[in-house]
Amino acid sequence: MEKSEIMKNWINPPKLLCLGALLIAGSCQVVTEEEREERERVLVELTTTETTILDREIRTTGQIRPYEEAFIGAAGPQRIEQIFVDVGDRVEKDQLLVQMDRTQLFQARVQLDNLREDLRRLDTLVAVGAATRQQLDQLKTQYEVARSNVENLEENTRIRANIPGIITGRYFSDGEIFTMSPTTPEGRIAIVALQQIQPVKLSMGVSEGHFPEVQIGQEALLTADIYPGREFRGRLHKLYPTIDRTSGTFGVDILIENNDLALRPGMFGRVSLRVGETEGLLVPALAVLKQAGSDERFVFVVENSIAHRRAVRLGRTFDDRVEIISGLEAGEELVTKGQHNLMDQSEVEVVNNQR
């Protein structure tokens, strides 16, 4: 075969394509085993876990209640002359709320005036010997009884607020007869109902195991769903001394000043009562993963460049960190970035270790 024919066959396009493929394949086999292993490792960032001082808290829920509540009525059946307040009105202590019929009061005052005049005259007669001391003493007794009756009628015909607060119920109208029968939804006898809501309180039951830790004056934080992101500060105001054997709890009252009247009786609240300090383990919340289809939480820790999956139990949340109750110890290397690409026993390469 001539040289020209040999060259023609050698530069045949199909053969050139095959030659290129062989050259490329040969170059791909140059990757070392060490480089291949490095490419299989997952890049992660770590932090070393450590304990910190945490507040010990008792957490529970309850309803806001008025600090005090009063159902105000008259001492006996009589006609209501005028009611000066309505539902929603704010009142001060000793403010006039209801004026009852004053007919008996007028009669009692006339009788008292007559007895006062009789007493003055009899006193003169005794001085000149025209009446006895015994008669004077008897008349003084009648006068004191009449004076006491007037004072009692004045107090019970002009009905005043015994606490400051807001009128929450009005159960009669002007001119009606107060009959001394239950009129309120709570089965109380009242003309008006009054609640003191500055401050307010939250009553809750606490497990008897906490009884030695709870003391008057301890701080509390309250949150309400209606005010997201807002906290209300309070303190333990009352500690009930007995244990309810049915529930195994004892009662406490949390007092919240409520200066702006944002909290109202009947609102739902969550309260945290601070009872001391303890050591705890906090980790970044993003480091904790959730098992799909279950409530299991887990993290990854690294030992000798190997990732190990750990099931953990969570406690409280503090901003962007979460408390680990079990499953993790202080001093371990926790994966904080790259954990979503890991499986148990994955090889890792640490790119940053935060301490």
DOKOLBA-376697 format. One line per 8 residues: number of its first residue (from 1); their letters; for each residue x, y, z of N, C-alpha, C. Coordinates in steps of 0.05 Angstrom, whole numbers, plus 5000, padded with zeros to 4 digits. Last residue first. Layout:
// DOKOLBA-376697
NUM> A> X/Y/Z/X/Y/Z/X/Y/Z ~ ...
This chain:
// DOKOLBA-376697
355> RQNNVVEV> 4686/5559/6375/4688/5553/6404/4678/5575/6420 ~ 4676/5530/6312/4671/5553/6330/4673/5543/6359 ~ 4712/5510/6260/4704/5500/6286/4702/5524/6305 ~ 4705/5498/6192/4706/5519/6213/4696/5507/6239 ~ 4707/5453/6162/4717/5478/6149/4718/5501/6169 ~ 4718/5386/6166/4711/5410/6181/4724/5434/6168 ~ 4689/5336/6131/4712/5353/6131/4704/5379/6144 ~ 4665/5269/6146/4662/5298/6143/4690/5311/6141
347> ESQDMLNH> 4628/5211/6130/4654/5223/6134/4651/5253/6129 ~ 4571/5186/6166/4582/5200/6143/4610/5211/6150 ~ 4544/5161/6207/4570/5150/6199/4582/5164/6174 ~ 4481/5182/6186/4497/5170/6208/4521/5156/6196 ~ 4487/5235/6138/4474/5211/6148/4492/5200/6170 ~ 4480/5304/6117/4493/5282/6132/4475/5258/6136 ~ 4461/5350/6098/4473/5332/6078/4485/5307/6091 ~ 4445/5380/6141/4424/5369/6124/4435/5350/6103
339> QGKTVLEE> 4491/5399/6165/4478/5375/6177/4456/5363/6159 ~ 4515/5444/6148/4520/5421/6132/4506/5396/6142 ~ 4528/5470/6212/4523/5476/6184/4532/5452/6168 ~ 4537/5449/6262/4519/5472/6260/4513/5480/6232 ~ 4551/5392/6298/4549/5403/6271/4528/5425/6270 ~ 4590/5393/6357/4563/5393/6345/4564/5405/6318 ~ 4630/5359/6397/4632/5375/6373/4605/5372/6357 ~ 4622/5364/6469/4621/5350/6444/4621/5369/6420
331> GAELGSII> 4620/5394/6516/4646/5387/6506/4646/5371/6480 ~ 4562/5365/6547/4580/5387/6543/4607/5378/6533 ~ 4521/5319/6509/4537/5326/6532/4554/5351/6526 ~ 4456/5296/6491/4480/5311/6484/4494/5320/6509 ~ 4411/5271/6511/4421/5263/6485/4447/5276/6476 ~ 4368/5320/6542/4382/5294/6542/4391/5288/6513 ~ 4356/5374/6537/4353/5361/6563/4368/5335/6564 ~ 4378/5432/6508/4379/5403/6505/4377/5390/6532
323> EVRDDFTR> 4346/5491/6489/4357/5476/6511/4356/5446/6504 ~ 4364/5533/6434/4345/5514/6447/4359/5498/6468 ~ 4366/5598/6405/4378/5575/6416/4357/5558/6431 ~ 4345/5646/6389/4354/5628/6368/4368/5604/6378 ~ 4306/5652/6445/4312/5666/6420/4320/5646/6399 ~ 4305/5596/6476/4316/5622/6483/4325/5636/6457 ~ 4261/5545/6495/4273/5559/6473/4281/5587/6483 ~ 4269/5486/6537/4258/5512/6531/4273/5525/6507
315> GLRVARRH> 4284/5424/6512/4271/5438/6534/4260/5465/6524 ~ 4285/5361/6476/4288/5390/6478/4274/5400/6503 ~ 4326/5305/6468/4301/5315/6479/4304/5345/6486 ~ 4355/5272/6411/4356/5290/6434/4328/5297/6443 ~ 4395/5225/6378/4368/5233/6385/4369/5250/6410 ~ 4449/5234/6336/4441/5232/6364/4412/5241/6367 ~ 4495/5208/6289/4468/5219/6294/4460/5213/6323 ~ 4560/5227/6276/4542/5208/6290/4516/5222/6296
307> AISNEVVF> 4611/5232/6228/4587/5243/6239/4570/5221/6252 ~ 4681/5231/6235/4657/5215/6229/4633/5228/6243 ~ 4727/5254/6252/4718/5260/6225/4694/5243/6216 ~ 4728/5240/6307/4748/5229/6288/4738/5231/6259 ~ 4662/5256/6314/4684/5244/6328/4703/5231/6307 ~ 4609/5302/6316/4632/5291/6300/4653/5281/6319 ~ 4538/5297/6317/4563/5304/6330/4585/5290/6314 ~ 4475/5321/6298/4498/5306/6290/4522/5316/6306
299> VFREDSGA> 4408/5310/6327/4431/5327/6318/4453/5308/6309 ~ 4336/5306/6328/4363/5295/6328/4384/5316/6319 ~ 4270/5290/6349/4290/5311/6343/4318/5298/6345 ~ 4208/5262/6331/4235/5258/6340/4253/5281/6331 ~ 4156/5262/6315/4165/5285/6332/4193/5282/6342 ~ 4149/5244/6246/4149/5238/6274/4157/5264/6289 ~ 4154/5256/6192/4133/5237/6200/4132/5230/6229 ~ 4224/5266/6194/4199/5268/6179/4179/5247/6188
291> QKLVALAP> 4256/5290/6250/4251/5266/6234/4224/5268/6220 ~ 4289/5351/6252/4265/5336/6258/4261/5313/6239 ~ 4350/5378/6280/4333/5369/6258/4310/5353/6268 ~ 4387/5431/6305/4369/5409/6312/4351/5404/6288 ~ 4415/5475/6289/4430/5450/6290/4412/5426/6296 ~ 4382/5518/6295/4384/5507/6268/4400/5481/6268 ~ 4388/5532/6349/4363/5518/6341/4366/5506/6314 ~ 4450/5521/6381/4435/5535/6360/4411/5519/6351
283> VLLGETEG> 4441/5501/6450/4454/5498/6424/4438/5514/6404 ~ 4454/5496/6520/4440/5510/6498/4456/5506/6472 ~ 4446/5462/6578/4460/5461/6553/4444/5474/6531 ~ 4450/5488/6645/4436/5476/6623/4454/5477/6598 ~ 4445/5496/6716/4461/5493/6692/4446/5479/6670 ~ 4398/5542/6747/4409/5515/6743/4428/5516/6719 ~ 4362/5582/6795/4380/5579/6772/4390/5550/6771 ~ 4293/5600/6812/4321/5595/6818/4338/5593/6792
275> VRLSVRGF> 4241/5608/6795/4245/5597/6822/4274/5591/6829 ~ 4197/5646/6759/4226/5641/6763/4230/5632/6792 ~ 4144/5626/6722/4151/5634/6749/4180/5626/6754 ~ 4109/5645/6667/4134/5631/6675/4142/5643/6701 ~ 4045/5637/6637/4062/5649/6657/4086/5631/6663 ~ 3998/5657/6590/4019/5637/6596/4039/5650/6615 ~ 3927/5669/6589/3954/5677/6592/3973/5654/6598 ~ 3866/5694/6564/3883/5671/6568/3912/5680/6570
267> MGPRLALD> 3819/5739/6597/3840/5733/6576/3856/5709/6584 ~ 3789/5746/6642/3779/5727/6622/3799/5721/6600 ~ 3803/5815/6652/3794/5789/6663/3782/5772/6641 ~ 3855/5843/6611/3828/5844/6621/3820/5816/6632 ~ 3911/5884/6600/3901/5858/6608/3873/5861/6620 ~ 3919/5938/6594/3919/5921/6570/3907/5894/6576 ~ 3923/5979/6631/3897/5965/6628/3896/5948/6603 ~ 3972/6000/6641/3958/6011/6618/3931/5996/6612
259> NNEILIDV> 3986/5972/6688/3983/6001/6689/3968/6013/6665 ~ 3990/5919/6710/3970/5926/6689/3965/5956/6688 ~ 4016/5888/6750/4007/5915/6756/3986/5925/6736 ~ 4000/5823/6770/4011/5840/6748/3999/5868/6750 ~ 4013/5769/6812/4002/5796/6811/4016/5812/6788 ~ 3993/5703/6819/4012/5721/6807/4000/5748/6803 ~ 3980/5659/6870/3969/5681/6855/3992/5698/6845 ~ 3977/5587/6876/3992/5613/6879/3977/5634/6862
251> GFTGSTRD> 3960/5525/6907/3953/5549/6892/3972/5572/6897 ~ 3986/5459/6895/3978/5481/6913/3975/5506/6897 ~ 3967/5392/6875/3978/5419/6870/3971/5437/6893 ~ 3941/5343/6869/3969/5343/6877/3983/5370/6873 ~ 3888/5339/6858/3905/5346/6836/3935/5345/6843 ~ 3869/5320/6907/3857/5310/6882/3876/5315/6859 ~ 3894/5347/6948/3901/5319/6944/3889/5308/6918 ~ 3922/5408/6948/3898/5395/6939/3904/5366/6932
243> ITPYLKHL> 3956/5432/7004/3958/5417/6979/3931/5404/6973 ~ 3959/5499/7033/3951/5471/7033/3954/5459/7005 ~ 3971/5554/7031/3987/5537/7048/3980/5507/7047 ~ 3983/5595/6974/3963/5580/6990/3977/5558/7005 ~ 4011/5655/6967/4018/5627/6967/3999/5613/6985 ~ 4011/5714/6928/3998/5698/6948/4005/5669/6945 ~ 4046/5737/6890/4032/5754/6910/4021/5737/6933 ~ 4100/5737/6850/4083/5719/6866/4072/5734/6890
235> RGRFERGP> 4095/5787/6798/4109/5774/6821/4089/5756/6836 ~ 4107/5807/6730/4092/5805/6754/4108/5793/6776 ~ 4108/5836/6665/4122/5828/6689/4104/5827/6713 ~ 4091/5814/6602/4082/5829/6625/4096/5818/6650 ~ 4114/5820/6535/4115/5806/6560/4106/5825/6583 ~ 4097/5811/6466/4098/5828/6490/4098/5811/6515 ~ 4090/5777/6423/4116/5790/6427/4118/5807/6451 ~ 4021/5789/6415/4045/5773/6408/4070/5789/6411
227> YIDATLLA> 3970/5794/6450/3992/5813/6447/4018/5798/6440 ~ 3937/5752/6451/3926/5775/6439/3948/5797/6435 ~ 3963/5714/6481/3962/5710/6452/3953/5735/6438 ~ 4007/5738/6531/3980/5734/6522/3979/5732/6492 ~ 4053/5723/6583/4048/5730/6555/4019/5723/6549 ~ 4090/5740/6641/4064/5731/6630/4063/5740/6601 ~ 4137/5723/6689/4132/5735/6663/4106/5723/6652 ~ 4156/5736/6757/4141/5720/6737/4138/5737/6712
219> EQGIQVEP> 4196/5731/6817/4188/5744/6792/4174/5725/6773 ~ 4173/5724/6885/4188/5714/6862/4178/5726/6836 ~ 4140/5740/6927/4158/5760/6915/4174/5750/6892 ~ 4140/5680/6965/4127/5706/6959/4148/5725/6948 ~ 4166/5621/6934/4166/5641/6955/4151/5666/6946 ~ 4181/5554/6921/4164/5577/6915/4162/5595/6939 ~ 4209/5509/6936/4223/5528/6919/4207/5554/6916 ~ 4177/5473/6964/4199/5485/6978/4213/5507/6962
211> FHGESVGM> 4138/5459/6922/4130/5475/6945/4154/5487/6960 ~ 4145/5428/6878/4158/5454/6877/4153/5470/6903 ~ 4114/5383/6887/4143/5380/6887/4158/5406/6887 ~ 4062/5398/6877/4071/5399/6905/4101/5395/6907 ~ 4053/5441/6821/4058/5414/6832/4071/5416/6859 ~ 4007/5494/6824/4035/5486/6821/4038/5459/6834 ~ 3954/5529/6793/3963/5508/6811/3991/5498/6804 ~ 3941/5600/6793/3948/5575/6781/3956/5555/6802
203> SLKVPQIQ> 3914/5663/6777/3915/5642/6796/3922/5616/6782 ~ 3934/5726/6764/3930/5700/6750/3935/5679/6772 ~ 3907/5792/6770/3922/5769/6780/3916/5745/6762 ~ 3917/5864/6762/3902/5839/6758/3919/5816/6769 ~ 3916/5928/6799/3927/5906/6783/3907/5884/6777 ~ 3867/5938/6761/3893/5951/6762/3903/5950/6791 ~ 3816/5920/6764/3834/5907/6745/3860/5921/6742 ~ 3763/5906/6804/3788/5921/6805/3808/5906/6786
195> QLAVIAIR> 3695/5908/6786/3720/5893/6786/3744/5912/6787 ~ 3628/5906/6806/3652/5922/6803/3676/5904/6805 ~ 3558/5907/6792/3582/5891/6797/3607/5908/6790 ~ 3497/5930/6822/3518/5933/6802/3541/5915/6811 ~ 3461/5903/6855/3451/5923/6837/3471/5928/6814 ~ 3457/5834/6875/3472/5859/6870/3456/5877/6852 ~ 3470/5771/6896/3450/5792/6899/3464/5819/6896 ~ 3493/5720/6849/3497/5740/6871/3473/5759/6872
187> GEPTTPSM> 3496/5684/6808/3478/5679/6830/3482/5697/6853 ~ 3526/5699/6765/3540/5683/6785/3522/5676/6809 ~ 3492/5733/6737/3497/5706/6726/3511/5688/6746 ~ 3451/5765/6788/3474/5764/6771/3477/5736/6759 ~ 3409/5762/6824/3404/5776/6799/3427/5772/6779 ~ 3375/5735/6880/3398/5734/6862/3391/5746/6834 ~ 3339/5786/6917/3340/5760/6905/3363/5759/6885 ~ 3327/5837/6938/3344/5819/6954/3344/5790/6943
179> TFIEGDSF> 3300/5873/6906/3284/5852/6920/3300/5833/6937 ~ 3291/5938/6891/3312/5919/6897/3301/5898/6916 ~ 3248/5961/6844/3250/5952/6872/3272/5932/6874 ~ 3263/6016/6799/3256/5988/6805/3260/5982/6835 ~ 3282/6068/6792/3254/6064/6799/3246/6036/6805 ~ 3331/6053/6743/3320/6072/6761/3290/6067/6766 ~ 3345/5981/6739/3341/6008/6727/3330/6027/6748 ~ 3394/5930/6750/3369/5943/6755/3369/5969/6740
171> YRGTIIGP> 3445/5911/6739/3423/5891/6739/3396/5903/6745 ~ 3506/5915/6709/3484/5932/6721/3459/5916/6717 ~ 3576/5901/6711/3549/5892/6709/3530/5912/6722 ~ 3625/5924/6715/3623/5902/6697/3594/5891/6695 ~ 3659/5983/6725/3633/5971/6728/3630/5949/6707 ~ 3725/5980/6750/3707/5984/6727/3681/5970/6732 ~ 3756/6012/6807/3755/5993/6786/3736/6001/6764 ~ 3767/6013/6879/3768/6026/6852/3767/6005/6830
163> INARIRTN> 3716/5991/6927/3742/5988/6914/3743/6005/6889 ~ 3666/6005/6943/3685/5998/6964/3713/5993/6954 ~ 3625/6058/6922/3643/6037/6914/3662/6031/6937 ~ 3562/6069/6958/3587/6077/6946/3605/6053/6939 ~ 3496/6089/6964/3514/6065/6962/3539/6073/6946 ~ 3455/6116/7005/3476/6126/6987/3498/6106/6985 ~ 3428/6083/7039/3413/6096/7018/3431/6109/6997 ~ 3464/6066/7077/3451/6046/7060/3432/6058/7039
155> EELNEVNS> 3481/6111/7104/3501/6093/7091/3488/6074/7071 ~ 3433/6131/7123/3449/6147/7105/3469/6130/7090 ~ 3418/6089/7157/3402/6094/7133/3417/6111/7113 ~ 3458/6094/7197/3455/6069/7182/3440/6074/7156 ~ 3447/6146/7216/3473/6140/7204/3472/6115/7187 ~ 3396/6137/7237/3400/6156/7216/3426/6150/7201 ~ 3407/6100/7278/3389/6092/7256/3393/6111/7232 ~ 3439/6131/7312/3451/6108/7299/3434/6099/7275
147> RAVEYQTK> 3400/6167/7329/3423/6177/7314/3437/6154/7299 ~ 3366/6132/7357/3356/6146/7333/3379/6157/7316 ~ 3400/6116/7399/3389/6096/7380/3379/6110/7355 ~ 3409/6166/7423/3432/6151/7411/3422/6130/7392 ~ 3356/6177/7442/3370/6195/7422/3393/6181/7408 ~ 3348/6137/7479/3330/6139/7455/3344/6156/7433 ~ 3387/6153/7516/3389/6127/7502/3372/6127/7477 ~ 3367/6202/7532/3393/6201/7519/3396/6175/7503
139> LQDLQQRT> 3321/6185/7558/3318/6201/7534/3344/6201/7518 ~ 3344/6159/7602/3327/6144/7584/3325/6159/7557 ~ 3370/6202/7627/3386/6180/7617/3370/6164/7596 ~ 3326/6233/7643/3345/6244/7624/3362/6222/7611 ~ 3301/6200/7680/3287/6207/7655/3306/6218/7634 ~ 3342/6199/7719/3334/6174/7705/3319/6180/7679 ~ 3342/6250/7739/3365/6242/7723/3358/6216/7707 ~ 3276/6281/7734/3296/6264/7746/3319/6258/7727
131> AAGVAVLT> 3254/6350/7735/3255/6323/7723/3278/6308/7735 ~ 3260/6396/7762/3233/6390/7753/3232/6363/7739 ~ 3310/6416/7777/3297/6397/7795/3269/6389/7787 ~ 3337/6447/7742/3321/6462/7762/3306/6443/7781 ~ 3362/6408/7711/3379/6428/7724/3363/6443/7746 ~ 3319/6381/7689/3335/6367/7709/3352/6387/7725 ~ 3304/6420/7652/3286/6413/7674/3301/6398/7697 ~ 3346/6419/7616/3340/6444/7631/3323/6438/7656
123> DLRRLDER> 3341/6368/7596/3366/6375/7610/3362/6400/7627 ~ 3293/6372/7570/3294/6356/7594/3319/6362/7610 ~ 3308/6405/7526/3289/6415/7545/3291/6399/7572 ~ 3345/6372/7499/3353/6398/7508/3335/6409/7530 ~ 3312/6328/7487/3335/6324/7505/3345/6351/7516 ~ 3277/6350/7451/3267/6340/7477/3290/6337/7497 ~ 3313/6360/7409/3300/6383/7423/3289/6374/7450 ~ 3328/6307/7397/3348/6326/7404/3336/6350/7419
115> LNDLQVRA> 3279/6287/7381/3291/6276/7406/3313/6295/7415 ~ 3271/6316/7334/3252/6318/7356/3264/6309/7383 ~ 3314/6297/7303/3312/6326/7310/3293/6330/7334 ~ 3299/6243/7298/3324/6251/7312/3323/6280/7321 ~ 3252/6248/7268/3251/6236/7295/3276/6244/7311 ~ 3274/6268/7221/3255/6284/7236/3253/6274/7265 ~ 3307/6225/7206/3320/6251/7213/3300/6268/7229 ~ 3269/6186/7195/3288/6182/7217/3302/6208/7225
107> QFLQTRDM> 3244/6208/7150/3229/6204/7175/3247/6201/7199 ~ 3287/6208/7114/3275/6233/7121/3260/6230/7148 ~ 3295/6152/7110/3317/6169/7120/3305/6196/7129 ~ 3249/6134/7087/3255/6126/7114/3276/6143/7126 ~ 3257/6160/7035/3233/6165/7052/3239/6158/7081 ~ 3296/6152/6996/3304/6166/7021/3280/6171/7040 ~ 3317/6098/6955/3294/6115/6965/3301/6126/6992 ~ 3387/6103/6937/3363/6088/6943/3341/6108/6953
99> QVLLQDKE> 3434/6115/6889/3417/6129/6909/3391/6113/6912 ~ 3497/6089/6874/3468/6085/6873/3455/6102/6896 ~ 3551/6108/6876/3542/6091/6854/3511/6091/6851 ~ 3600/6153/6894/3572/6147/6896/3563/6132/6871 ~ 3665/6128/6912/3648/6143/6893/3619/6134/6895 ~ 3698/6097/6943/3679/6115/6957/3663/6133/6938 ~ 3747/6091/6892/3736/6082/6918/3720/6104/6931 ~ 3723/6108/6826/3743/6109/6847/3730/6098/6873
91> VRDGVDVF> 3709/6077/6763/3701/6090/6787/3723/6089/6807 ~ 3693/6074/6694/3713/6071/6715/3705/6088/6739 ~ 3641/6039/6660/3650/6063/6674/3672/6057/6694 ~ 3622/5990/6642/3646/6002/6628/3656/6027/6642 ~ 3554/6001/6655/3575/5981/6649/3598/5995/6633 ~ 3544/6061/6694/3536/6040/6675/3559/6022/6669 ~ 3519/6100/6750/3540/6088/6733/3528/6068/6714 ~ 3478/6117/6784/3495/6138/6771/3516/6126/6752
83> IQEIRQPG> 3411/6104/6792/3437/6091/6789/3455/6110/6773 ~ 3361/6124/6839/3377/6130/6815/3403/6115/6816 ~ 3325/6095/6873/3318/6122/6863/3334/6129/6838 ~ 3297/6034/6883/3321/6047/6873/3314/6074/6861 ~ 3262/6015/6942/3262/6026/6915/3288/6039/6908 ~ 3282/5955/6977/3272/5982/6976/3275/5992/6947 ~ 3305/5905/7021/3288/5912/6998/3278/5941/6999 ~ 3371/5922/7047/3345/5910/7048/3328/5917/7023
75> AAGIFAEE> 3420/5943/7035/3418/5927/7059/3391/5912/7061 ~ 3438/5937/6964/3428/5951/6988/3425/5932/7011 ~ 3500/5918/6931/3471/5921/6933/3463/5937/6958 ~ 3552/5896/6891/3543/5917/6908/3512/5919/6907 ~ 3603/5854/6889/3575/5855/6880/3560/5873/6900 ~ 3671/5860/6869/3650/5867/6889/3623/5867/6875 ~ 3737/5835/6867/3711/5837/6854/3689/5842/6875 ~ 3807/5845/6854/3784/5843/6872/3758/5846/6856
67> YPRIQGTT> 3836/5833/6809/3849/5832/6835/3828/5829/6857 ~ 3806/5790/6760/3808/5815/6773/3822/5812/6800 ~ 3847/5745/6721/3825/5750/6739/3828/5777/6751 ~ 3866/5708/6664/3869/5732/6679/3844/5737/6696 ~ 3876/5637/6666/3860/5660/6658/3866/5684/6677 ~ 3935/5599/6648/3911/5605/6664/3897/5629/6653 ~ 3992/5554/6649/3973/5573/6636/3950/5578/6654 ~ 4062/5549/6664/4035/5539/6664/4017/5560/6650
59> RIERDLIT> 4126/5534/6688/4110/5545/6666/4082/5532/6667 ~ 4178/5552/6729/4153/5536/6728/4135/5549/6708 ~ 4249/5553/6718/4222/5565/6715/4200/5543/6718 ~ 4313/5574/6728/4294/5552/6732/4267/5564/6734 ~ 4356/5603/6681/4336/5607/6701/4318/5582/6703 ~ 4422/5577/6670/4394/5582/6661/4376/5587/6685 ~ 4488/5581/6652/4470/5584/6674/4442/5592/6663 ~ 4513/5529/6608/4509/5557/6615/4489/5558/6638
51> TETTTLEV> 4560/5483/6577/4537/5489/6595/4537/5519/6601 ~ 4575/5473/6508/4583/5479/6535/4558/5487/6551 ~ 4600/5444/6447/4578/5449/6466/4589/5455/6493 ~ 4633/5474/6395/4637/5457/6418/4616/5464/6439 ~ 4612/5469/6327/4615/5485/6351/4618/5466/6375 ~ 4628/5464/6257/4623/5453/6284/4624/5475/6305 ~ 4609/5454/6190/4620/5472/6210/4611/5461/6237 ~ 4628/5411/6135/4612/5418/6158/4626/5440/6174
43> LVREREER> 4626/5374/6075/4637/5398/6089/4618/5407/6111 ~ 4633/5305/6070/4614/5327/6072/4627/5350/6087 ~ 4673/5267/6023/4669/5278/6049/4650/5302/6048 ~ 4683/5256/5970/4660/5243/5982/4654/5254/6010 ~ 4730/5283/5958/4706/5292/5945/4681/5280/5957 ~ 4766/5253/5988/4761/5280/5996/4735/5291/5984 ~ 4766/5206/5958/4755/5205/5985/4749/5233/5995 ~ 4792/5224/5911/4765/5214/5910/4752/5213/5938
35> EEETVVQC> 4842/5237/5930/4825/5258/5920/4796/5249/5919 ~ 4860/5185/5944/4858/5206/5965/4839/5228/5956 ~ 4863/5161/5894/4844/5151/5913/4839/5171/5936 ~ 4870/5209/5839/4881/5191/5860/4858/5182/5879 ~ 4857/5212/5770/4848/5220/5797/4857/5199/5818 ~ 4867/5190/5720/4891/5200/5733/4884/5208/5762 ~ 4826/5175/5689/4836/5155/5707/4860/5164/5723 ~ 4818/5216/5653/4800/5213/5675/4810/5194/5696
27> SGAILLAG> 4855/5206/5611/4861/5228/5629/4843/5227/5654 ~ 4831/5164/5584/4857/5159/5598/4862/5181/5618 ~ 4787/5188/5562/4784/5167/5582/4809/5162/5598 ~ 4813/5222/5525/4797/5233/5547/4794/5213/5569 ~ 4836/5184/5490/4853/5203/5505/4839/5215/5529 ~ 4790/5159/5470/4809/5143/5486/4827/5161/5502 ~ 4766/5200/5443/4752/5188/5466/4771/5173/5483 ~ 4803/5209/5402/4798/5230/5422/4785/5219/5447
19> LCLLKPPN> 4798/5161/5374/4823/5167/5386/4820/5189/5408 ~ 4746/5166/5354/4752/5144/5372/4778/5150/5387 ~ 4753/5210/5320/4735/5212/5342/4740/5190/5363 ~ 4788/5188/5282/4797/5211/5299/4779/5214/5324 ~ 4756/5151/5257/4778/5141/5273/4789/5163/5291 ~ 4720/5184/5230/4710/5166/5252/4733/5156/5269 ~ 4757/5212/5194/4743/5225/5216/4733/5206/5237 ~ 4821/5188/5178/4792/5184/5174/4777/5195/5198
11> IWNKMIES> 4875/5189/5178/4860/5214/5186/4831/5212/5179 ~ 4888/5138/5161/4895/5147/5189/4879/5171/5197 ~ 4876/5135/5106/4861/5118/5125/4865/5128/5154 ~ 4913/5172/5087/4884/5176/5082/4868/5160/5102 ~ 4961/5148/5098/4953/5173/5111/4924/5178/5109 ~ 4958/5103/5063/4960/5099/5092/4951/5124/5107 ~ 4957/5128/5013/4933/5114/5022/4933/5109/5052 ~ 5009/5150/5012/4986/5168/5011/4960/5154/5020
3> KEM> 5042/5104/5011/5041/5122/5035/5017/5140/5035 ~ 5010/5044/4984/5026/5069/4983/5022/5086/5007 ~ 5017/4976/5000/5000/5000/5000/5018/5025/5000
